[in-house]
Amino acid sequence: MSDGADRHPQFVQTQPSSDERFVAIRRVTVVGAVVNLLLSVAKVIAGLVGHSQALIADGIHSLSDLVTDGMVLYASKHGSKEADEDHPYGHARIETAMTVGLGLVLIAVAIGIAFDATRRLFHPEALLIPSQIALWGALVSILAKEALYRYTLVVARRIRSNLLKANAWHHRSDAASSVVVLVGVGGTMAGLTYLDAIAAVAVAVMIAKVGWDLGWHSLRELVDTGLDPETVEAIRRELEQVDGVCSVHQLRTRRMGSDALVDVHVLVDPKLSVSEGHYISVTAQRRLVDRFDEVSDVLVHIDPEDDEEAAPSIGLPSRHALLSVLRPRWEAVVDPAAIVQVTLHYLDGRVWVDLYLDSERLAGRSREAITAAMRASAEGVNDVGDVRVYFA
């Protein structure tokens, strides 16, 4: 079912270490913070001098970015810590929780901007008429924010950081809002006095949209929402190609920061050895980690029978309890030293027994008679399906 590469996979660790992730996030966030600080000051000054309410609102938006940059730095520092006794899955969800906070900050900023702009719309005497300097301020903001977006997104993709990717799109939203400001300022200068205030409201709506998207996506992660159906189906197909896997069920996924966790039940031949079942589980785990960049951990549960709807083996006696009943009966038939091995199979709600006997200790006795006697001795024992006797 699989080729040699599947049986002996070579795995390359492409995900950066926690320290590398933190250094990369810190570098790009500090650059963004410096640019945001310069832009916010420049836009607020240009808005005040150029009488553009939309540009002032955009400057406040950029100033709010400094807060979010600080949130990103805090989350990346603490979220990059390795797993410990209190956090066995790591600290990645610190980034997730902080992203929810980032979304709420953006929504709050948007509400404030929209409220002020709407107030001005209903009080025409408060409307401002922008000058040419406001146009230049908006244009510089567009170019700087678009460059910052591209730089941040490249790093985010390289280190697979959803938080950094969200911050990159935050920069892109700033660039888009500055485009709206540019149109509003130009329109107001052309005689459409309401356009600058309307542009400020449009900027607020865009900010709120970004905040909602960021917060909602992260909130879904915090409540363990699974991966998208297409990815889950791709994971299922990949598992079904593993040599030894008969079928897949109870496939569950969830996100942990930038990573995805998977746990799944796979059905195998019930007569496999424990070691072969373990080999199949490790192969399945490594195959998913190798094939899907976002998957960092896979828990594979090996099933000898389909227990998706029922667990027929629940309630059956343990090995110790069962053999405490069977061994005295067998030892009445053969020398106890002749019993080499007992293998139990818990299937279909019964226990099926494979009994291995040492032929040298049974010299001169009929194998057929011994087999019949050993099987008969187990009759009437609750939960035993059958006894198969093998001679070594």
Backbone hydrogen bonds, N-H to C=O, Kabsch-Sander energy under -0.5 kcal/mol:
donor,donor_aa,acceptor,acceptor_aa,energy
6,D,3,D,-0.6
7,R,3,D,-1.8
8,H,4,G,-2.1
11,F,9,P,-0.5
13,Q,11,F,-0.5
14,T,12,V,-1.0
21,R,17,S,-2.5
22,F,18,S,-2.3
23,V,19,D,-2.5
24,A,20,E,-2.4
25,I,21,R,-2.8
26,R,22,F,-2.9
27,R,23,V,-2.4
28,V,24,A,-2.3
29,T,25,I,-2.2
30,V,26,R,-2.3
31,V,27,R,-2.0
32,G,28,V,-2.0
33,A,29,T,-2.6
34,V,30,V,-2.3
35,V,31,V,-2.3
36,N,32,G,-2.9
37,L,33,A,-2.5
38,L,34,V,-2.3
39,L,35,V,-2.7
40,S,36,N,-2.9
41,V,37,L,-2.1
42,A,38,L,-2.4
43,K,39,L,-3.1
44,V,40,S,-2.3
45,I,41,V,-2.3
46,A,42,A,-2.7
47,G,43,K,-2.8
48,L,44,V,-2.5
49,V,45,I,-3.0
50,G,46,A,-2.8
51,H,47,G,-0.6
52,S,47,G,-2.3
53,Q,51,H,-0.6
56,I,52,S,-1.9
57,A,53,Q,-2.5
58,D,54,A,-2.2
59,G,55,L,-2.2
60,I,56,I,-2.3
61,H,57,A,-2.1
62,S,58,D,-2.1
63,L,59,G,-2.1
64,S,60,I,-2.3
65,D,61,H,-1.0
66,L,62,S,-0.6
66,L,63,L,-1.1
67,V,63,L,-0.7
68,T,64,S,-1.8
69,D,65,D,-2.8
70,G,66,L,-1.9
71,M,67,V,-2.0
72,V,68,T,-2.4
73,L,69,D,-2.3
74,Y,70,G,-2.4
75,A,71,M,-2.7
76,S,72,V,-2.7
77,K,73,L,-2.1
78,H,74,Y,-2.3
79,G,75,A,-3.0
80,S,76,S,-1.0
81,K,78,H,-0.9
84,D,87,H,-1.3
90,G,87,H,-2.2
91,H,81,K,-0.9
94,I,91,H,-2.1
95,E,92,A,-1.2
96,T,92,A,-1.0
97,A,93,R,-2.8
98,M,94,I,-2.3
99,T,95,E,-2.0
100,V,96,T,-1.7
101,G,97,A,-1.7
102,L,98,M,-2.4
103,G,99,T,-2.2
104,L,100,V,-2.0
105,V,101,G,-2.3
106,L,102,L,-2.1
107,I,103,G,-2.1
108,A,104,L,-2.3
109,V,105,V,-2.4
110,A,106,L,-2.5
111,I,107,I,-2.2
112,G,108,A,-1.9
113,I,109,V,-2.3
114,A,110,A,-2.6
115,F,111,I,-2.3
116,D,112,G,-2.0
117,A,113,I,-2.4
118,T,114,A,-2.6
119,R,115,F,-2.1
120,R,116,D,-1.8
121,L,117,A,-1.9
122,F,118,T,-1.6
123,H,120,R,-1.0
126,A,123,H,-3.0
127,L,124,P,-1.6
131,S,50,G,-2.0
134,A,131,S,-1.2
135,L,131,S,-0.7
135,L,132,Q,-0.6
136,W,132,Q,-1.7
137,G,133,I,-2.2
138,A,134,A,-2.1
139,L,135,L,-2.2
140,V,136,W,-2.5
141,S,137,G,-1.8
142,I,138,A,-2.1
143,L,139,L,-2.0
144,A,140,V,-2.5
145,K,141,S,-2.6
146,E,142,I,-2.1
147,A,143,L,-1.9
148,L,144,A,-2.2
149,Y,145,K,-2.4
150,R,146,E,-2.1
151,Y,147,A,-2.1
152,T,148,L,-2.5
153,L,149,Y,-2.5
154,V,150,R,-1.8
155,V,151,Y,-1.6
156,A,152,T,-2.6
157,R,153,L,-2.4
158,R,154,V,-1.7
159,I,155,V,-2.2
160,R,156,A,-0.8
161,S,156,A,-1.9
162,N,160,R,-0.6
165,K,161,S,-2.1
166,A,162,N,-2.5
167,N,163,L,-2.0
168,A,164,L,-2.1
169,W,165,K,-2.2
170,H,166,A,-1.6
171,H,167,N,-1.9
172,R,168,A,-2.1
173,S,169,W,-2.4
174,D,170,H,-1.7
175,A,171,H,-2.1
176,A,172,R,-2.5
177,S,173,S,-2.7
178,S,174,D,-2.2
179,V,175,A,-1.5
180,V,176,A,-1.9
181,V,177,S,-2.2
182,L,178,S,-2.6
183,V,179,V,-2.3
184,G,180,V,-2.6
185,V,181,V,-3.2
186,G,182,L,-2.3
187,G,183,V,-2.6
188,T,184,G,-2.4
189,M,185,V,-2.5
190,A,186,G,-1.2
191,G,188,T,-1.5
192,L,187,G,-2.4
193,T,191,G,-1.4
195,L,192,L,-1.7
198,I,194,Y,-2.4
199,A,195,L,-2.6
200,A,196,D,-1.7
201,V,197,A,-1.9
202,A,198,I,-2.4
203,V,199,A,-2.5
204,A,200,A,-2.1
205,V,201,V,-2.3
206,M,202,A,-2.2
207,I,203,V,-2.5
208,A,204,A,-2.6
209,K,205,V,-2.3
210,V,206,M,-2.2
211,G,207,I,-2.5
212,W,208,A,-2.6
213,D,209,K,-2.5
214,L,210,V,-2.5
215,G,211,G,-2.4
216,W,212,W,-3.0
217,H,213,D,-2.1
218,S,214,L,-2.0
219,L,215,G,-2.4
220,R,216,W,-2.1
221,E,217,H,-1.3
222,L,218,S,-2.0
223,V,219,L,-1.2
224,D,221,E,-1.9
225,T,220,R,-2.3
231,T,228,D,-0.5
232,V,228,D,-2.2
233,E,229,P,-2.3
234,A,230,E,-2.0
235,I,231,T,-2.3
236,R,232,V,-2.2
237,R,233,E,-2.4
238,E,234,A,-2.0
239,L,235,I,-2.2
240,E,236,R,-2.1
241,Q,237,R,-0.7
241,Q,238,E,-0.7
242,V,239,L,-1.6
245,V,242,V,-2.1
246,C,244,G,-0.6
246,C,267,L,-3.5
247,S,267,L,-1.0
249,H,265,H,-2.6
252,R,250,Q,-0.6
252,R,263,D,-2.9
254,R,261,L,-1.8
255,R,225,T,-0.6
256,M,259,D,-2.9
259,D,256,M,-1.7
260,A,294,E,-3.0
261,L,254,R,-3.3
262,V,297,D,-2.2
263,D,252,R,-2.5
264,V,299,L,-2.5
265,H,249,H,-2.4
266,V,301,H,-2.6
267,L,247,S,-2.7
268,V,303,D,-2.5
272,L,269,D,-1.8
277,G,273,S,-2.3
278,H,274,V,-2.4
279,Y,275,S,-2.3
280,I,276,E,-2.3
281,S,277,G,-2.0
282,V,278,H,-2.5
283,T,279,Y,-2.5
284,A,280,I,-2.5
285,Q,281,S,-2.3
286,R,282,V,-2.7
287,R,283,T,-2.2
288,L,284,A,-1.9
289,V,285,Q,-2.1
290,D,286,R,-2.2
291,R,287,R,-2.3
292,F,288,L,-2.5
293,D,291,R,-0.6
295,V,292,F,-0.8
296,S,260,A,-2.2
296,S,294,E,-0.5
297,D,260,A,-1.1
299,L,262,V,-2.8
300,V,298,V,-0.6
301,H,264,V,-3.1
301,H,299,L,-0.6
302,I,300,V,-0.6
303,D,266,V,-3.0
307,D,305,E,-0.7
314,I,311,A,-1.8
316,L,313,S,-1.8
322,L,318,S,-2.6
323,L,319,R,-2.9
324,S,320,H,-1.6
325,V,322,L,-1.2
326,L,322,L,-2.1
327,R,323,L,-2.4
329,R,325,V,-0.7
330,W,326,L,-2.4
331,E,327,R,-3.1
332,A,328,P,-0.6
333,V,330,W,-2.2
334,V,330,W,-2.3
338,A,335,D,-2.4
339,I,336,P,-1.3
340,V,338,A,-1.0
340,V,356,Y,-2.2
341,Q,356,Y,-1.4
343,T,354,D,-2.8
345,H,352,W,-2.5
346,Y,344,L,-0.5
347,L,345,H,-1.1
347,L,350,R,-1.8
350,R,347,L,-2.4
351,V,383,D,-3.1
352,W,345,H,-2.8
352,W,350,R,-0.6
353,V,386,D,-2.7
354,D,343,T,-3.0
355,L,353,V,-0.6
355,L,388,R,-3.5
356,Y,341,Q,-2.8
356,Y,354,D,-0.5
357,L,390,Y,-3.0
358,D,338,A,-2.4
359,S,357,L,-0.7
361,R,358,D,-1.0
362,L,359,S,-1.9
363,A,360,E,-0.7
365,R,362,L,-2.0
370,I,366,S,-2.2
371,T,367,R,-2.7
372,A,368,E,-2.3
373,A,369,A,-2.4
374,M,370,I,-2.7
375,R,371,T,-2.2
376,A,372,A,-2.4
377,S,373,A,-1.9
378,A,374,M,-0.6
378,A,375,R,-0.9
379,E,376,A,-1.1
381,V,378,A,-1.8
382,N,380,G,-0.5
384,V,381,V,-1.6
385,G,351,V,-2.9
385,G,383,D,-0.6
386,D,351,V,-0.6
388,R,353,V,-3.2
390,Y,355,L,-3.3
392,A,357,L,-3.3
392,A,390,Y,-0.5
